[in-house]
């Protein structure tokens, strides 16, 4: 029998996004049996106060879940510290949790996949987490598969795995470099995850998710993914802290249940499919940088001639 894990939702000041996230979550088959913990961060400045107040007013109207626990932060923690503290608190109380942010719209089958994955792999130490989002890759993926590391767009984990979370990004970066894992960590040099970890380690960012990925990666843990996405990110409209404006991550949500059972081994085909997606994702930026450099070189050359 499946035991229902609590859901954690992190919110700040995006009322419309949060309403869409809640509306979709309520359509999930197990919503009414789930406890919902909402962590609402406080305004970081006076300009944000009206939106934060409006969102907090909405939170009290939410129904459709077994129990709803609302934590209103008294000071602004920022999305990263709010997430780390909230996940730790709920995980320590319940032993497992499903985690969402305020810009993630889910398929009605999301909670079923999360809970069945948590149950099926609970005692499999090799598995760190269950993930709901998958990139819109052109390649045909398996119904479910594992990739090394951890992810952050609609996920679930257990206390045994979350206890591996290393707060110190500098320690994680040092180990990756010492073990010469930069290429693998960067998905075959397709995306600058090492650079992101370096930015966090040197205090230029506070990102929690790069530390979660690195912590699971260095511990040789795996994350389970569905072959078709159960989560859509609606935050790529430049409204969020960590998301720019893009439609490259748009997906069609699965309209049927996805079984969780598969061999506990990293899938090399899925890894390369992810790498190809991220490499193609970066092509426009690379072309822009190359064009910029060529333009500067041309200006220099013209200046020397005349």
C-alpha positions as CSV (number, residue, x, y, z in Angstrom):
1,X,0.0,0.0,0.0
2,X,1.3,3.4,-1.0
3,X,2.0,5.8,1.9
4,X,1.3,9.4,1.0
5,X,4.2,11.8,1.4
6,X,3.7,15.5,2.4
7,X,4.0,18.1,-0.3
8,X,6.2,21.2,0.3
9,X,5.4,24.4,-1.8
10,X,7.7,27.4,-1.7
11,X,6.2,30.8,-2.6
12,X,7.0,34.5,-2.6
13,X,5.1,37.1,-4.5
14,X,3.9,35.5,-7.8
15,X,0.2,35.2,-7.2
16,X,-0.9,34.1,-10.7
17,X,1.9,31.5,-10.9
18,X,1.0,30.1,-7.4
19,X,-2.7,29.9,-8.3
20,X,-1.9,27.9,-11.4
21,X,0.4,25.6,-9.4
22,X,-2.3,25.0,-6.8
23,X,-5.1,24.5,-9.3
24,X,-3.1,21.8,-11.1
25,X,-1.9,20.2,-7.9
26,X,-5.6,19.9,-6.7
27,X,-6.4,17.9,-9.9
28,X,-3.9,15.2,-8.8
29,X,-5.5,12.0,-7.7
30,X,-3.8,11.9,-4.3
31,X,-4.2,15.7,-3.5
32,X,-7.0,15.2,-1.0
33,X,-4.9,12.6,0.9
34,X,-1.8,14.8,1.1
35,X,-0.6,17.2,3.7
36,X,0.5,20.5,2.1
37,X,3.2,22.6,3.7
38,X,3.5,26.1,2.3
39,X,6.6,28.3,3.0
40,X,6.0,31.9,2.1
41,X,9.0,34.1,2.1
42,X,8.8,37.7,3.5
43,X,9.3,40.8,1.3
44,X,12.9,41.7,0.6
45,X,12.0,45.4,0.3
46,X,9.1,47.8,0.4
47,X,8.5,47.4,-3.4
48,X,7.7,43.8,-2.9
49,X,5.3,44.2,0.0
50,X,2.0,44.6,-1.9
51,X,2.6,41.5,-4.0
52,X,3.7,39.4,-1.0
53,X,0.6,40.6,1.0
54,X,-1.7,39.7,-1.9
55,X,-0.2,36.2,-2.2
56,X,-0.4,35.6,1.6
57,X,-4.1,36.5,1.6
58,X,-4.7,34.0,-1.2
59,X,-3.0,31.2,0.8
60,X,-5.7,31.2,3.4
61,X,-8.3,30.3,0.8
62,X,-6.6,27.2,-0.4
63,X,-8.6,23.9,0.0
64,X,-8.5,20.4,-1.4
65,X,-5.8,18.8,0.7
66,X,-5.8,16.6,3.8
67,X,-4.2,19.3,5.9
68,X,-2.6,22.7,5.0
69,X,0.3,24.1,7.1
70,X,1.3,27.7,6.2
71,X,4.6,29.1,7.4
72,X,4.9,32.9,6.9
73,X,8.5,33.9,7.1
74,X,9.1,37.0,9.3
75,X,12.2,38.0,7.4
76,X,13.3,37.5,3.8
77,X,15.4,34.4,3.5
78,X,15.6,34.3,-0.3
79,X,14.4,31.3,-2.3
80,X,17.6,29.2,-1.6
81,X,17.6,29.4,2.2
82,X,13.9,29.2,2.4
83,X,14.0,26.0,0.4
84,X,16.9,24.4,2.4
85,X,15.3,25.2,5.7
86,X,11.8,24.1,4.6
87,X,12.8,20.8,3.1
88,X,15.0,20.0,6.1
89,X,12.1,20.7,8.6
90,X,9.5,18.6,6.8
91,X,11.9,15.8,6.0
92,X,13.0,15.6,9.6
93,X,9.4,15.3,10.7
94,X,8.1,12.9,8.0
95,X,11.1,11.1,6.7
96,X,10.3,12.0,3.1
97,X,8.7,14.8,1.0
98,X,7.6,16.0,-2.4
99,X,8.9,19.5,-3.3
100,X,7.5,22.1,-5.6
101,X,8.1,25.8,-6.3
102,X,5.4,28.4,-7.2
103,X,5.9,28.1,-11.0
104,X,5.5,24.4,-11.5
105,X,2.3,23.1,-13.0
106,X,1.8,19.4,-12.6
107,X,0.1,16.6,-14.5
108,X,-2.8,14.9,-12.6
109,X,-0.5,11.9,-12.4
110,X,2.4,13.7,-10.7
111,X,1.7,12.8,-7.1
112,X,1.0,9.2,-8.0
113,X,4.5,8.9,-9.7
114,X,6.2,10.7,-6.8
115,X,4.5,8.6,-4.1
116,X,5.0,5.3,-5.9
117,X,8.6,6.1,-6.6
118,X,9.2,7.0,-2.9
119,X,7.6,3.7,-1.8
120,X,9.3,1.5,-4.4
121,X,12.9,2.8,-4.0
122,X,12.7,3.7,-0.3
123,X,15.2,1.1,0.7
124,X,17.4,1.4,-2.3
125,X,20.3,3.5,-1.1
126,X,21.6,4.1,-4.6
127,X,18.5,6.2,-5.4
128,X,18.6,9.8,-4.2
129,X,15.4,11.2,-5.5
130,X,12.4,11.0,-7.9
131,X,12.0,13.8,-10.5
132,X,8.9,15.0,-12.4
133,X,10.3,17.2,-15.2
134,X,12.1,15.9,-18.2
135,X,13.6,18.0,-21.0
136,X,11.7,18.1,-24.3
137,X,14.4,16.1,-26.1
138,X,13.7,14.8,-29.7
139,X,15.1,11.3,-28.8
140,X,12.7,8.5,-27.7
141,X,13.4,7.9,-24.0
142,X,12.5,4.9,-21.9
143,X,9.3,5.0,-19.9
144,X,11.4,5.7,-16.8
145,X,15.2,5.9,-16.4
146,X,17.9,7.0,-14.0
147,X,20.5,9.7,-14.3
148,X,23.3,10.3,-11.9
149,X,22.8,13.3,-9.5
150,X,19.7,15.1,-8.5
151,X,17.3,17.7,-9.9
152,X,15.0,20.5,-8.8
153,X,11.8,21.0,-10.9
154,X,9.2,18.9,-9.1
155,X,11.0,16.3,-7.0
156,X,10.8,14.0,-4.0
157,X,13.4,12.5,-1.7
158,X,13.9,10.8,1.7
159,X,15.8,11.9,4.8
160,X,18.6,9.4,4.1
161,X,19.3,11.2,0.8
162,X,18.7,14.8,1.9
163,X,21.1,14.2,4.8
164,X,23.8,14.1,2.0
165,X,23.2,17.7,1.1
166,X,26.4,19.6,1.5
167,X,25.9,23.3,2.3
168,X,29.5,24.2,1.5
169,X,29.8,24.6,-2.3
170,X,33.6,25.1,-2.1
171,X,34.0,21.5,-0.7
172,X,31.9,20.1,-3.5
173,X,33.8,22.0,-6.1
174,X,37.1,20.9,-4.7
175,X,36.1,17.2,-4.9
176,X,34.8,17.5,-8.4
177,X,38.1,19.0,-9.6
178,X,40.2,16.6,-7.5
179,X,38.4,13.6,-9.1
180,X,38.6,15.2,-12.6
181,X,34.8,14.9,-12.9
182,X,34.2,18.3,-14.6
183,X,33.2,16.9,-18.0
184,X,30.7,14.4,-16.6
185,X,29.3,17.0,-14.2
186,X,28.8,19.4,-17.1
187,X,26.9,16.7,-19.0
188,X,29.6,16.0,-21.5
189,X,30.7,19.7,-21.5
190,X,27.2,20.8,-22.7
191,X,26.2,23.0,-19.8
192,X,28.4,25.0,-17.3
193,X,27.3,23.4,-14.0
194,X,30.9,23.5,-12.7
195,X,30.9,27.3,-13.3
196,X,27.5,27.5,-11.5
197,X,29.0,25.7,-8.5
198,X,32.1,27.9,-8.6
199,X,29.8,31.0,-8.6
200,X,28.0,29.7,-5.5
201,X,31.2,28.6,-3.8
202,X,32.7,32.1,-4.2
203,X,29.6,33.9,-2.9
204,X,28.4,35.3,-6.2
205,X,25.2,33.3,-6.0
206,X,23.3,31.4,-3.3
207,X,21.8,28.6,-5.4
208,X,20.7,25.6,-3.4
209,X,20.0,23.4,-6.5
210,X,23.6,23.2,-7.8
211,X,24.7,22.0,-4.3
212,X,21.9,19.4,-4.3
213,X,23.0,18.1,-7.7
214,X,26.7,18.1,-6.7
215,X,26.0,16.4,-3.4
216,X,24.1,13.5,-5.0
217,X,26.5,13.3,-7.9
218,X,29.6,13.0,-5.7
219,X,27.8,10.4,-3.6
220,X,27.2,8.3,-6.8
221,X,23.4,8.5,-6.3
222,X,20.8,8.3,-9.0
223,X,17.5,10.2,-9.7
224,X,14.5,8.6,-11.4
225,X,12.9,10.5,-14.4
226,X,9.7,9.8,-16.4
227,X,10.0,9.4,-20.1
228,X,7.3,12.1,-20.6
229,X,7.2,15.1,-18.3
230,X,4.8,15.3,-15.4
231,X,5.8,18.9,-14.7
232,X,5.8,22.1,-16.7
233,X,7.7,25.2,-15.7
234,X,5.7,28.4,-16.2
235,X,8.3,30.6,-14.6
236,X,10.4,31.3,-17.7
237,X,8.7,34.7,-18.2
238,X,11.5,36.6,-16.3
239,X,9.3,36.7,-13.2
240,X,11.4,34.4,-11.0
241,X,14.7,34.7,-9.1
242,X,16.7,32.1,-11.1
243,X,14.7,31.9,-14.4
244,X,15.2,34.0,-17.5
245,X,12.7,34.3,-20.4
246,X,12.5,31.3,-22.6
247,X,10.2,28.8,-24.2
248,X,12.9,26.2,-24.8
249,X,11.8,24.2,-21.7
250,X,8.1,23.9,-22.7
251,X,6.7,20.4,-22.5
252,X,3.5,18.5,-23.1
253,X,2.4,16.9,-19.8
254,X,1.8,13.2,-19.6
255,X,-2.0,12.4,-19.6
256,X,-1.6,8.9,-18.2
257,X,0.1,7.2,-15.3
258,X,3.8,6.2,-15.5
259,X,5.1,3.1,-13.8
260,X,8.2,3.6,-11.6
261,X,9.9,0.2,-11.8
262,X,13.1,-0.1,-13.8
263,X,16.7,-1.3,-13.4
264,X,18.7,0.9,-10.9
265,X,21.4,1.9,-13.3
266,X,22.3,5.2,-15.0
267,X,20.9,5.4,-18.5
268,X,23.7,6.5,-20.9
269,X,21.2,7.3,-23.8
270,X,19.2,9.6,-21.6
271,X,22.4,11.3,-20.3
272,X,23.5,12.0,-23.9
273,X,20.0,13.1,-24.9
274,X,20.1,15.6,-22.0
275,X,23.5,16.7,-23.1
276,X,22.4,17.3,-26.7
277,X,19.4,19.3,-25.5
278,X,21.6,21.6,-23.3
279,X,24.2,21.9,-26.0
280,X,21.6,23.0,-28.5
281,X,20.1,25.3,-25.9
282,X,23.4,27.2,-25.6
283,X,23.9,27.5,-29.4
284,X,22.2,30.9,-29.8
285,X,24.2,32.4,-26.9
286,X,27.4,30.9,-28.3
287,X,26.6,32.3,-31.8
288,X,25.9,35.7,-30.2
289,X,29.2,35.7,-28.3
290,X,31.1,34.6,-31.4
291,X,29.4,37.4,-33.5
292,X,30.3,39.9,-30.8
293,X,33.9,38.9,-30.8
294,X,34.1,39.0,-34.6
295,X,32.5,42.4,-34.6
296,X,35.1,43.7,-32.1
297,X,37.9,42.1,-34.1
298,X,36.6,43.8,-37.3
299,X,36.3,47.2,-35.6
300,X,39.9,46.8,-34.4
301,X,41.1,45.7,-37.9
302,X,39.3,48.7,-39.5
303,X,40.7,51.0,-36.9
304,X,44.2,49.9,-37.7
305,X,43.7,50.3,-41.5
306,X,42.4,53.8,-41.3
